[in-house]
Amino acid sequence: MASNTIQNPNIEQGEDLEQEFDYSKRSQWLRAAVLGANDGLISTASLMMGVGAVKHAIKAMVLAGFAGLVAGACSMAIGEFVSVYSQLDIELAQLRRDEKRAGVVTSEEEKREGKATARVLVGGWLAMALTFGLTKLIGSKGL
């Protein structure tokens, strides 16, 4: 009798497909998402509680919470952008070292210097400007 399941030739017959898949490697994205969400919620709520402890105005608490939310989102987005491009810079630097060992020299080496610094600096300014602008817009609309 034919079976409708697809057999993996790398697994002996009778072994469960669950044994082949390593969930610990795949779960890293879930761990990062849960920790990131938890960090965002706790830091925003703590910011609102801190402002509420000093100033008992709902508007101030809402603005602080909104500013914290936007700032946190911008910070995480810029941080991820910088992180990804830093990894790319590392890989390209390794390629250049390999090319130098092989005797191939390119003029791209000079062009690649100080870019990481510019990404961090401009990204930070962008995050601050976006947070300022959006919070100013929300605050001016009569919250």
Order of alpha helices (4+ residues) and beta strands (2+ residues): alpha-alpha-alpha-alpha-alpha
